[in-house]
């Protein structure tokens, strides 16, 4: 659990940061991201959502990079 070493104040900060970041994403991007962070294998997300496999893979890669950049800045 990545939250174990954080103090409660930091946990709240990162949860708020994540919620704000998600609000800037489209509904389609949020659906893909939610499946991804829940541990659904990348190659299983597209069929479940009836989406293009290549689109889903690129979306996940883009969102991962954005999210990690956001976390690293803060």
JOHUGI-V769819 format. One record per residue. RES is the residue in one letter. SS is DSSP state (alpha for helix, beta for strand, coil for the rest). OMEGA is omega as a letter, one per 40 degrees, with the letter a starting at -180 (NA if undefined). D_CENTER is the distance of its C-alpha to the mean C-alpha in whole Angstrom. Layout:
# JOHUGI-V769819
((RES,SS,OMEGA,D_CENTER) (RES,SS,OMEGA,D_CENTER))
This chain:
# JOHUGI-V769819
((X,coil,a,16) (X,coil,a,15) (X,coil,a,16) (X,coil,a,20) (X,coil,a,21) (X,coil,i,20) (X,coil,a,22) (X,alpha,i,21) (X,alpha,i,21) (X,alpha,i,19) (X,alpha,i,16) (X,alpha,i,17) (X,alpha,a,16) (X,alpha,i,13) (X,alpha,i,12) (X,alpha,i,14) (X,alpha,i,12) (X,alpha,i,8) (X,alpha,i,10) (X,alpha,i,12) (X,alpha,a,9) (X,alpha,i,8) (X,alpha,i,11) (X,coil,a,12) (X,coil,i,10) (X,coil,i,12) (X,alpha,i,12) (X,alpha,i,12) (X,alpha,a,9) (X,alpha,i,7) (X,alpha,i,9) (X,alpha,a,8) (X,alpha,a,4) (X,alpha,i,6) (X,alpha,a,9) (X,alpha,a,7) (X,alpha,i,6) (X,coil,i,9) (X,coil,i,11) (X,coil,i,12) (X,coil,a,14) (X,alpha,a,12) (X,alpha,i,16) (X,alpha,a,16) (X,alpha,a,13) (X,alpha,i,15) (X,alpha,i,19) (X,alpha,a,17) (X,alpha,a,16) (X,coil,i,19) (X,coil,i,17) (X,coil,a,18) (X,alpha,a,17) (X,alpha,i,17) (X,alpha,a,15) (X,alpha,a,12) (X,alpha,i,13) (X,alpha,i,13) (X,alpha,i,10) (X,alpha,a,8) (X,alpha,i,10) (X,alpha,a,10) (X,alpha,i,6) (X,alpha,a,6) (X,alpha,i,10) (X,alpha,a,9) (X,alpha,i,7) (X,alpha,i,9) (X,alpha,i,12) (X,alpha,a,11) (X,alpha,a,12) (X,alpha,i,14) (X,alpha,a,16) (X,coil,NA,16))
